[in-house]
């Protein structure tokens, strides 16, 4: 576990522990994720090595499984280094995006953050879940995905046509925070909450609503 993790105050420590617990709960439910996939995050404020308040986000590291996640599987990144990236309007390929994200790491030796790190960062919520539930994919794996999503979840959920994970998708999803959640065609579900418990409950509720 990185040095910055062991130096957290009680509030930040609790938030990170809740993220680990929520991730494991998601990963252990095969109706919500496929083979431990998906990614989760939480945002908090920590005190850095110079005593400054620093806004950070912990997000699941690339290649880590939700079902067996530990605190070390969630690299911490400086939000004030991530959020300005929303203003980039030119094309950003994966290599450049990974480089930009890596520059925001609190611990440069931490696991490589998820390819969808900016998707989590750009959403203005403390807790964010992104799961690859089978029923969500089945809902959208055809030409009428927008219609079936609307019928199953109503107008409160945004629907995004299939787009490869990357910078452009992250910017698109980050602009959809006024909705109740986001369905990504042939990809999965994004939900959020003010608390870890409410975020987990919301993810389960939406998946069950579609399954019913």
Secondary structure, DSSP 8 states (H G I E B T S, - for coil): --HHHHT--HHHHHHHHHHHHHHHHHHT-TTT-STT--EEEEEEEEE-TTS-EEEEEEEEBTT--GGG--GGGEEEEEHHHHGGGGG--S---HHHHHHHHHTTBSSTTS--B-TTHHHHHHS--SEEEEE--HHHHHHHSSTTHHHHHHHHH-TTEEEE----SSHHHHHHHHT-TTSSEEEETTTEEEEEESSHHHHHHHHHHHHHHHH-
